Amino acid sequence: MRRRCGGIHSLRGKLTLTNVALLALGIVVATAVSLMGMRHYLLGQVDAELTKMRDSLGSSGLTLRQVDSLSVLGVVRDRIAPTGRDDRPTPDSIFTAVDGRGTALTLFGIKPTEAQRGLADAVDDPRALAADPDPHDVSVHGTAYRVTATRLADGPYILLATSTEGLHRGMAKAVGLDLAVGTLLLALLACLTMFSVRRRMRPLEDMVETSSAIAEGDLTRRVPSSREPTQEVEQLRLALNSMLQQVESAYRTRERSAAQLRRFVADASHELRTPLAAIRGYLQLYDKGMLVEAAERKRAWDRVNAEADRMGRLVDELLTLARLDQRPELRFRSVDLSRLVRDAAEDLRAQQPERPVTVAADGALLVSADESGLRQVLGNLVANVRTHTPADVPVRLGVERADGVVRLCVADEGPGLAEEDAVRVFDRFFRAGSGAGSGLGLAIVQGVVRAHGGEVAVCTAPGVGLAVTVTLPVRVPVGS
């Protein structure tokens, strides 16, 4: 079952919240900048219009009486919505005259309207307003205006105001539109992020599922490849699969080693129990006085010595295997492998003179190796031939250098081994056929050869004999 990771504290939730927060921040900043720019532009247009009208009135040198009597001001009435034509409390534009104290004056023969009085009340000091080149913000009956002032030649002041309510309404609509669009974008981004992160994190969920399956005992599980892998996730998948492969290999090796150790201990116990039982039996016969005749005592003594020797050899072989398992440091030196082969052949001829022995080891073949180890290899191979083949079966011993390696071969023309026996020939305590020997000889051969960095192989079949080939790497002999 695939495990889904969700929630605000998950990586998926945190990535989604981070993206949404960043987009929200960007929308807020962009909206604020755009609104500030729009406000600055629109207010600049309003201020430019007011400043132009103020400058035209201030530079003409008119008095209040002239402003009131000149018919040319009909143009002004039409442009700025004069108070006689618009008596609303908050018109779009307000034009009024005030004295130095800020009191609204009669203009165009009409008394000040409510809007004009409200503007006059909103301007505290017309002198300061006229001296400032920039218009100011005021509020007339709750409506925002931009106002400026100019002084007439005879002392009164003319106040010019334009409403900015339309600007503020437009900005409010822009803010609402930005909020609506921003909210839609945030929701869309959240959905897209959740979908994208979910798809991208699917390999991680596969890794979690695989790890859980392995923890439950399925060591063969591996993280599958995703359909659209990213470089980092694919590298992680490959590294994890490689690690899992090594873990499985190490676990299988440990299990195999543990099984071999258990089998080794059981076989060693069985092998040691046989000579001990024989020795104990003869000692009990002797202790009970049942060995009366001298011939019986001699036979019992010979059997005790034989079993003791057998047990001693078995213990020596077990110690040799134990040392090989610990990977001892071998004493490498220049060794003439051809001489060792000829010595082994001479030993075999001395032990079995009737056996035909062929040797292919002419001249000197120097290698860098542990001499005692190689002698033990040759001794065990020859002993294996002597133990498991009839005394008249021919044997061939040979050594050669080829393809950068040294090959040592001991072959006989004996009964050979079946395929199922050949597979286990290097197992400890394995014995085929008559069951003679301890079953440790070839295991020791394999251990010594591997300690030299080489390999050992057998070639056999029923009725065609057995050939054991030892392959050793060529090292530069010491002192050569």
LINHUWO-V895585 format. One record per run of one state. SS is the DSSP state (~ for helix, > for strand, _ for the rest). FROM is the first residue (numbers start at 0). LEN is the number of residues. Records with the same first field share a line. If there is no record, write none. Layout:
SS=FROM-LEN / FROM-LEN
This chain:
_=0-10 / 58-5 / 69-1 / 80-12 / 98-5 / 104-2 / 107-2 / 110-3 / 122-3 / 131-4 / 140-2 / 151-5 / 163-1 / 200-1 / 215-15 / 287-6 / 325-7 / 351-5 / 360-5 / 369-1 / 388-6 / 402-2 / 412-6 / 423-17 / 451-3 / 460-5 / 473-7
~=10-48 / 63-6 / 70-10 / 113-9 / 125-6 / 164-36 / 201-14 / 230-57 / 293-32 / 336-15 / 370-18 / 418-5 / 440-11
>=92-6 / 103-1 / 106-1 / 109-1 / 135-5 / 142-9 / 156-7 / 332-4 / 356-4 / 365-4 / 394-8 / 404-8 / 454-6 / 465-8
